[in-house]
Amino acid sequence: YQLFLDGEYWGVYWLTPRFKEDYFASKYGVRDGDVIVTKVDHIEVGDDSDYKVYKDMLCTIADSDLSDEANYARVCELVDMESWIDYYAIELYICNTDWPGNNRSLWRVRKPSDQPDADGKWRWVLFDVNLSMDTARADNDFINRTTKRDPILASLYDNETFRKALKKKMVELARNNFYPERVNAFVDEYAGRMRHVMGN
């Protein structure tokens, strides 16, 4: 967007949603006022009891032997594993070097219901990926780098079912979302729209 204030040109601005209660209520149809949102390692929306639920979930994943399928099944009762696999596959594929220590956000409803996405499971929010796709900054083995920095992924990665699903999702991303012709066409189209307002 190009911003003008009182007729004065202030340049190009990017408008992005704030991940608060009303965002999830609007996007997923869940009850407003019944949403917990975390950001990095604190509660963005919620209270101390919600933070305990969040930390208990993380500890359960990090401290469990997830090579045991029974333990993995219990974790799948706490989190939407499809959401987690999608999230990790994207972050790993694009080599987001400002992660996992930063730019992590999860959400869930406080009171589960039969409504889709309102089952009480934790889901990831993808945001702020501007330090990505930089081959000069990304390690050759980004998965190994991330598992050393993220006890959650390290624990999940012990599970064969998770590893296979993650691999499948990353191959799917490579073939359908991030194949060079599609990415180059998007970048060219985007640059074309921005060139006249950026002065280049």
Stockholm file with secondary structure:
# STOCKHOLM 1.0

chainA/1-200         YQLFLDGEYWGVYWLTPRFKEDYFASKYGVRDGDVIVTKVDHIEVGDDSDYKVYKDMLCTIADSDLSDEANYARVCELVDMESWIDYYAIELYICNTDWPGNNRSLWRVRKPSDQPDADGKWRWVLFDVNLSMDTARADNDFINRTTKRDPILASLYDNETFRKALKKKMVELARNNFYPERVNAFVDEYAGRMRHVMGN
#=GR chainA/1-200 SS CEEEETTEEEEECCCCCCCSHHHHHHHHCCCTTCEEEEETTEEEESCHHHHHHHHHHHHHHHHSCTTSHHHHHHHHHHBCHHHHHHHHHHHHHTTCTTCSSSSCEEEEESSCCSSTTCSSCBEECCCCCCSCSCTTTSCSCHHHHHHHHCHHHHHHTTCHHHHHHHHHHHHHIIIIISCHHHHHHHHHHHHHHHHHHHTC
#=GC SS_cons         CEEEETTEEEEECCCCCCCSHHHHHHHHCCCTTCEEEEETTEEEESCHHHHHHHHHHHHHHHHSCTTSHHHHHHHHHHBCHHHHHHHHHHHHHTTCTTCSSSSCEEEEESSCCSSTTCSSCBEECCCCCCSCSCTTTSCSCHHHHHHHHCHHHHHHTTCHHHHHHHHHHHHHIIIIISCHHHHHHHHHHHHHHHHHHHTC
//
